């Protein structure tokens, strides 16, 4: 039993090291940001964000972003709690993820100080629902060791697309609002550092 357990731990450790070695670029959480804009009561818009992001770009060109949903910041503590409990349902769905395939060789060979604009299919997993949407990205190579990725135009996401419509309606009831727009506008700036 002990040998099996030791073997399993060794395998997991090897897998973990292998994953780390395959990450060509790692997300710089402190330099990255993701914002979304909500609208309510016909005339009020608010900017919200997440404070915990992680991600990497592998040698194979898979760019990943993981968003810890408990880190949502709406600017109002009770609203943060309601977003977590009723909209995101973090007890069951603690994170969201986005993956995009990029040309890793082209990325590595981009001259410093240059940028590329492109449309990429992004696989978005949120609240147990996975959708593939086209995202317009501006990828800039700031220097040999830093890549900057930002939305070239805002991304519009609908609550119903990810099974969040009931949670948004519950939020509207709790806040006593006449309406909450079920669509949000998303913008992000991501910085990846070469490993």
Secondary structure, 3 states (H helix, E strand, C coil): CHHHHHHHHHHHHHHHHHHHHHEEEEECHHHCEEEEEEEECCCEEEEEEECCEEEEEECCCEEEEEEEHHHEECCCHHHHHHHHHHHHCCCCCCEEEEEEECCHHHHHHCCCCCEEEEEEEEEEEECCEEEEEEEEEEEEEEECCEEEEEECCCEEEEHHHHCCHHHHHHHHHHHCCCCECCEEEEEEEEEEEEC
